[in-house]
Amino acid sequence: MNPFAKNLLAWFDIHGRSNLPWQHPRTPYRVWLSEVMLQQTQVRTVIPYFERFVLALPSLADLAAAPQDRVLALWSGLGYYSRARNLQRCAQLCVERHNGELPNNMEDLAALPGIGRSTAAAILAQAHGEPHAILDGNVRRVLARYHGVHGWTGNSAVQKELWKLAESHTPHKRVADYTQAIMDLGALVCTRSKPRCSDCPLQKKCIAHRDNLTATLPHPKPGKQIPTRKLTMLIVRDKLGRILLERRPPTGIWARLWSLPEGDDLAEASHAIADHASMTSDRLSLLPEFSHAFSHYRLNVTPMLLQIESPETRVADTPDRGWFAHHELAELGLPAPVRKLLASLPQDV
């Protein structure tokens, strides 16, 4: 075993995380689910989502057969909802083509929707003990610092170099532990800011530590200004306390989730209201504005609450529009900021 892996495993045996819920049992389904949830999300955030998800959908077959709304509701709050849709599509393909199981080879795994090279490697390494290198965000940071690799890690040439380094360090024994160890080192010690170099088992040969480059490496993504979009959301509530929701289009942000009627202004957001005479000032109230950041822009939302009496005559009905009672919201796939907004509403009707 190479010194890098040996030192890392010795550290892991004392300091590593060995009681994460997806490790017991460490099945391909549970490893796969955790890997997708952990993309750009911290472990402590993922744990309750993972536990709730596997309680509701304990097997790949359960996930494949579940209504999409159920899957999106279980995912709601984790963001990046295309991952949830890819999870279910992947499960359905496994039922159709792979006897209801995740494939146990790299080529077939990596060909499934939402499973790239690193996720496929993590499944094979942790669930099957096969010596495949991974390269998630934590691993990239560890390797870039340890080897002094300059450049943004999303650059194809830099990624190619990091993959070679990752493969060179991956041992043939204790692969599952090694995979967890290098992820843990990045998450717990070799952190993005204020890394705890004094606690690192790789410190002695780390180029970034030697050359005082831990604040520089890895290089950040080349910056660009994030645009801002303004949006008005209309909360239409009837006398029973039900909320009018619309299912979003199949593409774009929050695709196929239920959300509120929206537009660039109140007039555009009120497209669902057939009888605009109901929109009088005494029934319409302005709620506190809020912002929500996406990876590529920031959304500034102005919410408006409209109280109406008879929804049957004042709302244009479509298959993707409906009234939902408060207790039904938990079973719907709602964007996290919309769910939070609805939870904050005053209860007096």
C-alpha positions in Angstrom: 0.0 0.0 0.0 1.4 3.4 -1.0 2.4 5.8 1.9 -0.4 8.3 1.0 -3.1 5.7 1.5 -1.4 4.1 4.5 -1.2 7.4 6.4 -4.7 8.4 5.5 -6.2 5.0 6.6 -4.3 5.2 9.9 -5.9 8.6 10.5 -9.3 7.3 9.4 -9.2 4.5 12.0 -9.0 7.1 14.7 -10.8 10.1 13.4 -12.9 9.0 10.4 -16.7 8.8 10.2 -17.8 5.2 10.5 -21.4 5.5 11.7 -23.1 7.4 8.9 -26.5 6.0 8.1 -25.7 4.9 4.6 -22.8 2.8 5.9 -25.0 0.4 7.8 -25.8 -1.5 5.7 -23.6 -0.3 2.9 -25.8 -1.4 -0.1 -25.4 -0.1 -3.6 -28.8 1.7 -3.3 -27.9 3.4 -0.1 -24.4 4.4 -1.2 -25.8 5.7 -4.5 -28.5 7.7 -2.8 -26.1 9.3 -0.3 -23.6 10.2 -3.0 -26.2 12.1 -5.0 -27.5 13.8 -1.9 -24.0 14.8 -0.8 -23.1 16.6 -4.1 -22.6 20.2 -3.0 -24.3 19.5 0.4 -22.8 18.8 3.8 -23.2 15.6 5.6 -25.1 17.0 8.6 -27.6 18.5 6.2 -28.0 15.3 4.2 -28.5 12.8 7.1 -32.1 13.7 8.0 -33.1 13.8 4.3 -31.4 10.4 3.7 -33.1 8.8 6.7 -36.5 10.1 5.7 -36.0 9.1 2.0 -35.0 5.5 2.7 -37.7 5.1 5.3 -40.3 6.0 2.7 -38.6 4.3 -0.3 -36.3 1.6 1.1 -35.4 0.0 -2.2 -34.6 0.8 -5.7 -37.9 -0.8 -6.8 -39.8 1.4 -4.4 -38.1 4.5 -5.8 -38.9 3.4 -9.4 -42.6 2.9 -8.7 -43.2 5.9 -6.5 -45.2 8.9 -7.8 -42.9 11.7 -8.9 -44.6 14.1 -6.5 -43.7 11.8 -3.7 -40.0 11.7 -4.7 -39.9 15.5 -5.1 -41.6 16.0 -1.8 -38.9 13.8 -0.1 -36.2 15.8 -1.9 -37.7 19.2 -1.2 -35.1 21.4 0.5 -32.0 19.8 -0.9 -32.2 21.8 -4.1 -30.9 20.8 -7.6 -34.2 19.0 -8.2 -33.0 17.5 -11.5 -31.0 15.1 -9.3 -34.2 13.8 -7.8 -35.7 13.3 -11.2 -32.6 11.6 -12.4 -32.6 9.3 -9.4 -36.1 8.1 -10.2 -35.3 7.7 -13.9 -32.2 5.8 -13.1 -34.2 3.5 -10.8 -36.7 2.9 -13.5 -34.0 2.0 -16.1 -32.5 -0.4 -13.6 -35.9 -2.1 -13.3 -36.3 -2.2 -17.1 -32.7 -3.2 -18.0 -30.8 -4.5 -15.0 -33.1 -6.8 -13.1 -34.0 -4.1 -10.6 -30.4 -3.6 -9.4 -27.7 -1.0 -10.0 -25.1 -2.5 -12.4 -21.9 -3.6 -10.8 -19.6 -2.4 -13.6 -18.2 1.0 -14.3 -19.5 1.3 -17.9 -23.1 0.5 -17.3 -23.2 2.5 -14.1 -21.7 5.7 -15.6 -24.2 5.4 -18.5 -27.2 5.9 -16.2 -28.7 9.4 -15.8 -27.2 11.4 -13.0 -24.3 9.0 -12.4 -21.0 10.2 -13.6 -17.5 8.7 -13.3 -16.9 9.7 -9.7 -20.3 8.6 -8.4 -20.0 5.3 -10.2 -16.6 4.8 -8.7 -17.9 5.5 -5.2 -20.7 2.9 -5.6 -18.3 0.3 -6.8 -15.7 1.1 -4.1 -18.0 1.4 -1.1 -20.6 -1.2 -1.9 -18.4 -3.8 -3.8 -14.9 -3.0 -2.5 -13.5 -2.5 -6.0 -10.4 -0.3 -6.4 -11.9 2.7 -8.2 -10.7 6.3 -7.6 -13.2 9.0 -6.8 -12.9 12.7 -7.5 -15.6 14.7 -5.7 -15.1 18.3 -4.4 -13.4 17.3 -1.2 -11.0 14.9 -3.0 -10.1 17.5 -5.6 -9.2 20.0 -2.8 -7.0 17.4 -1.0 -5.1 16.4 -4.1 -4.7 19.9 -5.4 -3.1 21.0 -2.2 -1.1 17.9 -1.5 0.4 17.9 -5.0 0.5 21.7 -5.6 -1.8 21.5 -8.6 -2.6 25.0 -9.9 -5.7 26.0 -11.9 -9.4 25.7 -11.4 -10.3 22.1 -10.7 -13.3 22.3 -13.1 -10.9 22.8 -16.0 -10.6 19.7 -18.2 -6.8 19.6 -18.2 -6.7 20.1 -14.4 -9.3 17.4 -13.9 -7.3 15.0 -16.1 -4.3 15.5 -13.9 -6.3 15.1 -10.7 -7.8 11.8 -11.9 -4.3 10.4 -12.6 -3.3 11.4 -9.1 -6.4 10.0 -7.5 -5.9 6.7 -9.3 -2.2 6.5 -8.2 -3.2 6.8 -4.5 -6.2 4.4 -4.5 -5.2 1.1 -2.8 -6.4 -2.4 -3.7 -7.3 -3.2 -0.1 -9.7 -1.4 2.3 -11.0 0.6 -0.7 -14.3 1.4 1.0 -12.5 2.8 4.0 -10.0 4.7 1.9 -12.8 6.3 -0.2 -14.6 7.4 3.0 -11.2 8.5 4.5 -10.2 10.9 1.7 -13.7 12.4 1.6 -13.6 12.8 5.4 -10.2 14.5 5.3 -11.5 17.1 2.9 -14.6 17.7 4.9 -13.1 17.7 8.4 -9.5 18.8 8.1 -8.5 20.0 4.6 -11.4 22.4 4.5 -12.0 25.2 2.0 -11.2 27.9 4.5 -9.1 27.6 7.6 -7.8 24.1 7.1 -6.5 22.3 10.2 -3.1 21.4 8.8 -1.7 20.5 12.2 -4.2 17.6 12.4 -3.5 16.4 8.8 -1.8 13.0 8.4 -0.5 14.2 5.0 1.0 17.4 6.2 4.7 16.4 5.9 4.6 16.1 2.1 1.8 18.5 1.3 3.1 21.1 -1.2 0.5 23.7 -0.3 1.4 23.5 3.4 5.1 23.6 2.6 4.8 26.6 0.3 2.1 28.4 2.3 -0.5 28.0 -0.5 -3.4 26.5 1.4 -5.3 29.8 1.0 -4.6 29.8 -2.7 -5.1 26.2 -3.7 -7.2 25.0 -5.3 -7.8 28.0 -7.5 -11.4 29.3 -7.4 -13.7 29.2 -10.4 -13.0 32.3 -12.6 -15.5 34.8 -11.3 -18.3 36.6 -13.1 -21.1 38.8 -11.9 -24.3 37.0 -10.9 -27.4 38.6 -12.4 -30.5 39.4 -10.4 -34.0 38.7 -11.4 -37.1 40.2 -9.8 -40.3 38.1 -9.5 -43.8 38.5 -8.0 -45.4 35.4 -6.5 -49.1 35.5 -5.9 -50.5 33.5 -3.0 -54.2 32.9 -3.7 -56.0 31.6 -0.6 -59.7 30.7 -0.4 -62.0 30.9 2.6 -61.2 27.3 3.6 -57.5 28.2 3.8 -56.5 26.3 0.7 -53.7 27.6 -1.5 -53.7 27.7 -5.3 -50.6 26.0 -6.7 -49.4 25.4 -10.3 -47.0 22.7 -11.5 -44.0 24.2 -13.2 -42.9 23.4 -16.7 -40.7 20.3 -17.4 -37.6 22.4 -18.0 -36.0 25.3 -16.2 -35.7 26.0 -12.5 -37.8 23.9 -10.1 -39.0 21.8 -13.1 -42.2 19.9 -12.4 -42.4 21.1 -8.8 -45.6 22.7 -7.5 -45.2 26.4 -6.9 -47.2 29.7 -6.9 -48.5 31.7 -9.8 -45.7 34.1 -10.7 -44.7 36.9 -13.1 -42.6 39.9 -13.5 -45.3 42.0 -11.8 -48.7 41.5 -10.1 -50.6 41.8 -13.4 -48.6 38.9 -14.9 -48.7 36.8 -11.8 -52.5 37.0 -11.7 -52.9 35.0 -14.9 -54.7 32.3 -13.0 -57.4 34.6 -11.7 -60.3 34.7 -14.1 -62.2 37.4 -12.2 -59.9 40.3 -11.5 -62.6 42.1 -9.7 -61.7 40.0 -6.7 -58.3 41.7 -6.6 -59.4 44.6 -4.5 -56.9 46.4 -2.2 -58.7 45.2 1.0 -58.2 41.5 -0.1 -54.7 41.9 -1.4 -51.7 42.3 1.0 -48.0 42.7 0.4 -45.7 40.3 2.3 -42.0 40.7 3.2 -39.7 40.3 0.2 -37.0 37.6 0.2 -34.1 36.5 -2.0 -33.1 33.1 -3.1 -29.7 32.3 -4.7 -29.2 29.9 -7.5 -25.8 28.9 -8.9 -26.2 31.2 -11.9 -28.4 34.1 -10.6 -30.2 35.6 -7.6 -34.0 35.7 -7.4 -35.6 38.6 -5.5 -39.2 37.7 -4.8 -42.1 40.0 -3.9 -44.9 37.9 -2.4 -48.6 39.0 -2.5 -51.4 37.4 -0.6 -54.9 37.4 -2.2 -57.8 36.3 -0.1 -60.8 35.2 -2.3 -64.2 33.7 -1.4 -65.3 31.4 -4.3 -62.4 29.8 -6.1 -64.7 27.8 -8.5 -65.7 30.9 -10.4 -62.5 33.0 -10.1 -59.7 30.6 -10.9 -58.9 29.1 -14.4 -58.7 25.4 -13.9 -56.1 23.2 -15.6 -54.6 19.7 -15.0 -51.5 21.4 -13.6 -53.3 23.8 -11.3 -55.2 23.0 -8.2 -56.2 23.9 -4.6 -54.3 22.3 -1.7 -55.1 22.3 2.0 -52.3 23.1 4.4 -51.9 19.4 5.5 -51.5 18.3 1.9 -48.4 20.5 1.3 -46.0 18.0 3.0 -46.7 15.5 0.3 -46.0 17.8 -2.6 -42.7 18.6 -4.2 -42.4 22.3 -3.4 -39.3 24.5 -3.8 -37.8 25.2 -0.4 -38.3 29.0 -0.4 -42.0 28.5 -1.4 -42.5 25.9 1.3 -41.0 28.3 3.8 -43.1 31.2 2.5 -46.3 29.2 2.9 -45.4 28.1 6.4 -44.9 31.7 7.4 -48.4 32.8 6.3 -50.7 34.3 8.9 -53.4 31.7 9.7 -56.3 34.0 10.0 -58.5 33.7 6.8 
